[in-house]
């Protein structure tokens, strides 16, 4: 692992790239359109970088959702529509986005919090997932009730296990239909090695609950929004930033998710990644700002990527992306 010296305290991400002989971040032709359909969620997790919850009202409209599909159809090199939220399933346009993207032959990833499948009126979801052939990425920050409930709320772990069993019964995690789980650290620390933790998850979930899954993705808690506020209250913000900066790993840079992903906000604005979206840092490409400003996202190839100190969260240790560890 190529990390900087533990003495480094500089929080200028661009300067850190330069100190390693790396150029400022530029994007490849996007292979993924990631769409945040809103901040409405049935949970309010402590680590949530979206600051989502039951009281949030931001929701993608039908017009914006249809424009996303139009751009997806015109963007031949885009392979994946990645749908997130909030709980994306609560948006009235969710099923349309999934069905029309699948009809275009694109892979669809749904970032699911599991418990939404048990909400009143959402009984159709599991069968819909199965019929549509989506890939599920589901949050489960620990294989114990104590740690999961500490991060996501009382009773969430038990509900998550029920949801996982329902998904397993529908074929997810058993070979034909993909079911990945997501781990976030409980506090101000980096995730442990992904492969080792995945083995622990398999043993614990299969042995205690009969639950199976495909992969475990470890994702670093980003020092923004709700988690940043918690760090500040605890007086740990500076220490956490130092942890991230001092574990910068240059080997993660080439595979950062912002390289081949474009993020679309609930209101149609464009961003270089989901984290920049939550910080309202506009996309680095010149002359575009919304989904209505371009037809083919391939036009973004070669554009610069807007960065900030939070980017150390994606480049610390083994790295972090929507697909888990990088290096």
Order of alpha helices (4+ residues) and beta strands (2+ residues): alpha-beta-alpha-beta-alpha-beta-alpha-beta-alpha-alpha-beta-alpha-beta-alpha-alpha-beta-beta-alpha-alpha
